[in-house]
Amino acid sequence: MYRIANILKWVFWFAVFILVLVLILNNSQPVQFNFYGIYSWSLPLILMVFGALVIGIIIGLIYGFGRSLELKLRVRLLKKDLEDLKNQTPQSE
């Protein structure tokens, strides 16, 4: 069973590689990138798309890291509150 899953994984990644290769070969024409008239670059379209992808991934990772830290802090505070509640002596009436 593990061998079949491993083979399917390799077939999937090979198909992704072929699709990316076709994308690169079909999108090699140069495009002009202008940044408010200050900077101007002429790069292949695939590099522009790849650059946008990388920037998006970096922004997503930064946001995810910040959110993860926020949730870890919240869990720590809730655990502290739970311990405080457990350590309180019950009040007798």
MIDREN-682173 format. One record per residue: residue in one letter; z, y, x of N, C-alpha, C in turn. Coordinates in nm, 4 decimals. Layout:
BEGIN
+------+----------+----------+----------+----------+----------+----------+----------+----------+----------+
: code :       nZ :       nY :       nX :      caZ :      caY :      caX :       cZ :       cY :       cX :
+------+----------+----------+----------+----------+----------+----------+----------+----------+----------+
:    a :        Z :        Y :        X :        Z :        Y :        X :        Z :        Y :        X :
...
+------+----------+----------+----------+----------+----------+----------+----------+----------+----------+
***
This chain:
BEGIN
+------+----------+----------+----------+----------+----------+----------+----------+----------+----------+
: code :       nZ :       nY :       nX :      caZ :      caY :      caX :       cZ :       cY :       cX :
+------+----------+----------+----------+----------+----------+----------+----------+----------+----------+
:    m :   0.0000 :  -0.1194 :   0.0820 :   0.0000 :   0.0000 :   0.0000 :   0.0000 :   0.1257 :   0.0863 :
:    y :   0.0824 :   0.1238 :   0.1915 :   0.0892 :   0.2389 :   0.2811 :  -0.0446 :   0.2602 :   0.3498 :
:    r :  -0.1134 :   0.1526 :   0.3850 :  -0.2415 :   0.1617 :   0.4545 :  -0.3468 :   0.2268 :   0.3663 :
:    i :  -0.3483 :   0.1934 :   0.2384 :  -0.4445 :   0.2525 :   0.1453 :  -0.4165 :   0.4021 :   0.1293 :
:    a :  -0.2901 :   0.4385 :   0.1171 :  -0.2539 :   0.5796 :   0.1041 :  -0.2938 :   0.6568 :   0.2294 :
:    n :  -0.2751 :   0.5948 :   0.3453 :  -0.3113 :   0.6594 :   0.4712 :  -0.4624 :   0.6797 :   0.4796 :
:    i :  -0.5389 :   0.5801 :   0.4392 :  -0.6849 :   0.5908 :   0.4407 :  -0.7303 :   0.6998 :   0.3434 :
:    l :  -0.6716 :   0.7042 :   0.2242 :  -0.7073 :   0.8068 :   0.1268 :  -0.6740 :   0.9470 :   0.1779 :
:    k :  -0.5639 :   0.9580 :   0.2497 :  -0.5271 :   1.0873 :   0.3077 :  -0.6316 :   1.1316 :   0.4087 :
:    w :  -0.6771 :   1.0409 :   0.4944 :  -0.7792 :   1.0742 :   0.5934 :  -0.9118 :   1.1086 :   0.5275 :
:    v :  -0.9478 :   1.0373 :   0.4227 :  -1.0720 :   1.0677 :   0.3500 :  -1.0635 :   1.2062 :   0.2872 :
:    f :  -0.9488 :   1.2391 :   0.2289 :  -0.9300 :   1.3709 :   0.1694 :  -0.9449 :   1.4813 :   0.2736 :
:    w :  -0.8773 :   1.4675 :   0.3879 :  -0.8841 :   1.5721 :   0.4902 :  -1.0226 :   1.5806 :   0.5538 :
:    f :  -1.0934 :   1.4684 :   0.5627 :  -1.2303 :   1.4719 :   0.6122 :  -1.3196 :   1.5489 :   0.5148 :
:    a :  -1.3009 :   1.5273 :   0.3843 :  -1.3781 :   1.5994 :   0.2831 :  -1.3477 :   1.7492 :   0.2881 :
:    v :  -1.2203 :   1.7841 :   0.3059 :  -1.1842 :   1.9255 :   0.3189 :  -1.2494 :   1.9856 :   0.4420 :
:    f :  -1.2492 :   1.9130 :   0.5527 :  -1.3120 :   1.9607 :   0.6758 :  -1.4617 :   1.9850 :   0.6548 :
:    i :  -1.5289 :   1.8923 :   0.5892 :  -1.6730 :   1.9073 :   0.5634 :  -1.6980 :   2.0286 :   0.4734 :
:    l :  -1.6172 :   2.0462 :   0.3698 :  -1.6335 :   2.1610 :   0.2807 :  -1.6127 :   2.2932 :   0.3545 :
:    v :  -1.5124 :   2.2990 :   0.4401 :  -1.4882 :   2.4211 :   0.5182 :  -1.6020 :   2.4450 :   0.6158 :
:    l :  -1.6526 :   2.3400 :   0.6767 :  -1.7657 :   2.3533 :   0.7688 :  -1.8894 :   2.4068 :   0.6964 :
:    v :  -1.9169 :   2.3559 :   0.5773 :  -2.0305 :   2.4052 :   0.4976 :  -2.0080 :   2.5512 :   0.4599 :
:    l :  -1.8859 :   2.5862 :   0.4235 :  -1.8530 :   2.7247 :   0.3900 :  -1.8779 :   2.8166 :   0.5092 :
:    i :  -1.8378 :   2.7738 :   0.6266 :  -1.8573 :   2.8546 :   0.7475 :  -2.0052 :   2.8724 :   0.7766 :
:    l :  -2.0803 :   2.7652 :   0.7682 :  -2.2229 :   2.7730 :   0.8008 :  -2.3007 :   2.8563 :   0.6998 :
:    n :  -2.2579 :   2.8562 :   0.5737 :  -2.3291 :   2.9324 :   0.4713 :  -2.2845 :   3.0778 :   0.4618 :
:    n :  -2.1768 :   3.1156 :   0.5276 :  -2.1250 :   3.2515 :   0.5188 :  -2.1100 :   3.3143 :   0.6570 :
:    s :  -2.2140 :   3.3041 :   0.7363 :  -2.2054 :   3.3593 :   0.8718 :  -2.2702 :   3.4972 :   0.8830 :
:    q :  -2.3234 :   3.5516 :   0.7727 :  -2.3863 :   3.6823 :   0.7793 :  -2.2810 :   3.7904 :   0.8050 :
:    p :  -2.3168 :   3.8936 :   0.8796 :  -2.2184 :   3.9985 :   0.9116 :  -2.1933 :   4.0903 :   0.7916 :
:    v :  -2.0706 :   4.1336 :   0.7794 :  -2.0324 :   4.2309 :   0.6777 :  -1.9609 :   4.3468 :   0.7467 :
:    q :  -1.9691 :   4.4631 :   0.6847 :  -1.9066 :   4.5834 :   0.7397 :  -1.7713 :   4.6023 :   0.6735 :
:    f :  -1.6686 :   4.6188 :   0.7544 :  -1.5337 :   4.6442 :   0.7045 :  -1.4958 :   4.7857 :   0.7451 :
:    n :  -1.4682 :   4.8704 :   0.6452 :  -1.4302 :   5.0101 :   0.6709 :  -1.2890 :   5.0335 :   0.6209 :
:    f :  -1.2087 :   5.0981 :   0.7030 :  -1.0716 :   5.1319 :   0.6663 :  -1.0586 :   5.2837 :   0.6612 :
:    y :  -1.0829 :   5.3402 :   0.5448 :  -1.0727 :   5.4841 :   0.5196 :  -1.1483 :   5.5684 :   0.6216 :
:    g :  -1.2555 :   5.5178 :   0.6726 :  -1.3366 :   5.5928 :   0.7673 :  -1.2759 :   5.6037 :   0.9063 :
:    i :  -1.1583 :   5.5451 :   0.9240 :  -1.0920 :   5.5508 :   1.0547 :  -1.1426 :   5.4384 :   1.1440 :
:    y :  -1.1419 :   5.3181 :   1.0901 :  -1.1886 :   5.2003 :   1.1628 :  -1.3094 :   5.1414 :   1.0912 :
:    s :  -1.3976 :   5.0837 :   1.1677 :  -1.5135 :   5.0173 :   1.1105 :  -1.5474 :   4.8973 :   1.1975 :
:    w :  -1.5505 :   4.7806 :   1.1347 :  -1.5826 :   4.6582 :   1.2068 :  -1.6978 :   4.5872 :   1.1387 :
:    s :  -1.7758 :   4.5187 :   1.2175 :  -1.8802 :   4.4320 :   1.1644 :  -1.8504 :   4.2907 :   1.2119 :
:    l :  -1.8094 :   4.2062 :   1.1172 :  -1.7692 :   4.0689 :   1.1484 :  -1.8381 :   3.9732 :   1.0516 :
:    p :  -1.8481 :   3.8462 :   1.0889 :  -1.9009 :   3.7480 :   0.9930 :  -1.8110 :   3.7382 :   0.8693 :
:    l :  -1.8725 :   3.7132 :   0.7558 :  -1.8000 :   3.7071 :   0.6288 :  -1.6868 :   3.6055 :   0.6329 :
:    i :  -1.7084 :   3.4920 :   0.6933 :  -1.6060 :   3.3883 :   0.6955 :  -1.4813 :   3.4342 :   0.7712 :
:    l :  -1.4995 :   3.5173 :   0.8752 :  -1.3825 :   3.5695 :   0.9465 :  -1.3036 :   3.6666 :   0.8598 :
:    m :  -1.3749 :   3.7453 :   0.7797 :  -1.3061 :   3.8361 :   0.6869 :  -1.2266 :   3.7558 :   0.5828 :
:    v :  -1.2881 :   3.6518 :   0.5285 :  -1.2203 :   3.5686 :   0.4287 :  -1.1009 :   3.4982 :   0.4923 :
:    f :  -1.1192 :   3.4445 :   0.6120 :  -1.0107 :   3.3769 :   0.6822 :  -0.8976 :   3.4743 :   0.7140 :
:    g :  -0.9332 :   3.5959 :   0.7556 :  -0.8309 :   3.6977 :   0.7840 :  -0.7508 :   3.7328 :   0.6599 :
:    a :  -0.8190 :   3.7472 :   0.5461 :  -0.7487 :   3.7758 :   0.4208 :  -0.6573 :   3.6600 :   0.3830 :
:    l :  -0.7031 :   3.5384 :   0.4060 :  -0.6212 :   3.4200 :   0.3784 :  -0.4955 :   3.4194 :   0.4645 :
:    v :  -0.5107 :   3.4465 :   0.5921 :  -0.3961 :   3.4466 :   0.6842 :  -0.2965 :   3.5555 :   0.6453 :
:    i :  -0.3466 :   3.6741 :   0.6126 :  -0.2580 :   3.7837 :   0.5719 :  -0.1830 :   3.7459 :   0.4437 :
:    g :  -0.2525 :   3.6843 :   0.3485 :  -0.1875 :   3.6402 :   0.2254 :  -0.0810 :   3.5355 :   0.2499 :
:    i :  -0.1092 :   3.4417 :   0.3390 :  -0.0107 :   3.3381 :   0.3715 :   0.1125 :   3.3997 :   0.4372 :
:    i :   0.0917 :   3.4939 :   0.5285 :   0.2043 :   3.5590 :   0.5966 :   0.2906 :   3.6353 :   0.4963 :
:    i :   0.2268 :   3.7103 :   0.4051 :   0.3021 :   3.7841 :   0.3034 :   0.3804 :   3.6868 :   0.2149 :
:    g :   0.3181 :   3.5772 :   0.1754 :   0.3860 :   3.4779 :   0.0935 :   0.5035 :   3.4141 :   0.1650 :
:    l :   0.4881 :   3.3842 :   0.2931 :   0.5985 :   3.3250 :   0.3695 :   0.7146 :   3.4231 :   0.3848 :
:    i :   0.6835 :   3.5498 :   0.4096 :   0.7897 :   3.6499 :   0.4230 :   0.8657 :   3.6634 :   0.2911 :
:    y :   0.7914 :   3.6712 :   0.1794 :   0.8573 :   3.6806 :   0.0486 :   0.9408 :   3.5552 :   0.0214 :
:    g :   0.8853 :   3.4391 :   0.0495 :   0.9569 :   3.3143 :   0.0256 :   1.0819 :   3.3025 :   0.1108 :
:    f :   1.0741 :   3.3486 :   0.2359 :   1.1905 :   3.3448 :   0.3244 :   1.3006 :   3.4354 :   0.2714 :
:    g :   1.2623 :   3.5553 :   0.2269 :   1.3611 :   3.6480 :   0.1711 :   1.4256 :   3.5921 :   0.0460 :
:    r :   1.3444 :   3.5325 :  -0.0396 :   1.3964 :   3.4732 :  -0.1635 :   1.4902 :   3.3560 :  -0.1318 :
:    s :   1.4545 :   3.2777 :  -0.0306 :   1.5378 :   3.1647 :   0.0092 :   1.6740 :   3.2129 :   0.0592 :
:    l :   1.6742 :   3.3183 :   0.1396 :   1.8016 :   3.3722 :   0.1879 :   1.8860 :   3.4247 :   0.0730 :
:    e :   1.8217 :   3.4897 :  -0.0231 :   1.8938 :   3.5408 :  -0.1396 :   1.9573 :   3.4274 :  -0.2186 :
:    l :   1.8831 :   3.3195 :  -0.2393 :   1.9376 :   3.2070 :  -0.3150 :   2.0488 :   3.1354 :  -0.2391 :
:    k :   2.0358 :   3.1236 :  -0.1078 :   2.1423 :   3.0603 :  -0.0285 :   2.2707 :   3.1428 :  -0.0354 :
:    l :   2.2576 :   3.2749 :  -0.0318 :   2.3748 :   3.3608 :  -0.0434 :   2.4397 :   3.3444 :  -0.1808 :
:    r :   2.3571 :   3.3356 :  -0.2848 :   2.4093 :   3.3187 :  -0.4197 :   2.4834 :   3.1859 :  -0.4332 :
:    v :   2.4290 :   3.0792 :  -0.3760 :   2.4943 :   2.9479 :  -0.3808 :   2.6276 :   2.9541 :  -0.3070 :
:    r :   2.6292 :   3.0185 :  -0.1904 :   2.7533 :   3.0292 :  -0.1133 :   2.8599 :   3.1037 :  -0.1934 :
:    l :   2.8204 :   3.2135 :  -0.2602 :   2.9175 :   3.2893 :  -0.3394 :   2.9667 :   3.2084 :  -0.4598 :
:    l :   2.8777 :   3.1341 :  -0.5230 :   2.9188 :   3.0515 :  -0.6366 :   3.0107 :   2.9380 :  -0.5934 :
:    k :   2.9843 :   2.8789 :  -0.4761 :   3.0745 :   2.7748 :  -0.4249 :   3.2118 :   2.8325 :  -0.3956 :
:    k :   3.2155 :   2.9542 :  -0.3425 :   3.3430 :   3.0194 :  -0.3144 :   3.4178 :   3.0460 :  -0.4446 :
:    d :   3.3471 :   3.0935 :  -0.5461 :   3.4104 :   3.1164 :  -0.6769 :   3.4631 :   2.9856 :  -0.7354 :
:    l :   3.3882 :   2.8768 :  -0.7208 :   3.4321 :   2.7468 :  -0.7718 :   3.5584 :   2.7010 :  -0.7004 :
:    e :   3.5635 :   2.7174 :  -0.5696 :   3.6840 :   2.6786 :  -0.4945 :   3.8028 :   2.7640 :  -0.5363 :
:    d :   3.7799 :   2.8931 :  -0.5584 :   3.8889 :   2.9800 :  -0.6038 :   3.9412 :   2.9354 :  -0.7392 :
:    l :   3.8497 :   2.8950 :  -0.8285 :   3.8928 :   2.8480 :  -0.9608 :   3.9683 :   2.7157 :  -0.9510 :
:    k :   3.9254 :   2.6274 :  -0.8604 :   3.9944 :   2.4992 :  -0.8435 :   4.1334 :   2.5190 :  -0.7861 :
:    n :   4.1499 :   2.6199 :  -0.6997 :   4.2788 :   2.6423 :  -0.6329 :   4.3769 :   2.7201 :  -0.7172 :
:    q :   4.3332 :   2.7747 :  -0.8296 :   4.4263 :   2.8467 :  -0.9159 :   4.5204 :   2.7466 :  -0.9833 :
:    t :   4.6450 :   2.7846 :  -0.9918 :   4.7409 :   2.6975 :  -1.0595 :   4.7267 :   2.7168 :  -1.2092 :
:    p :   4.7329 :   2.6072 :  -1.2842 :   4.7214 :   2.6222 :  -1.4313 :   4.8430 :   2.6956 :  -1.4849 :
:    q :   4.8170 :   2.7846 :  -1.5776 :   4.9261 :   2.8617 :  -1.6367 :   4.9855 :   2.7835 :  -1.7531 :
:    s :   5.1172 :   2.7691 :  -1.7485 :   5.1844 :   2.6977 :  -1.8591 :   5.2289 :   2.7977 :  -1.9629 :
:    e :   5.2189 :   2.7563 :  -2.0890 :   5.2556 :   2.8476 :  -2.1979 :   5.3911 :   2.8229 :  -2.2504 :
+------+----------+----------+----------+----------+----------+----------+----------+----------+----------+
***
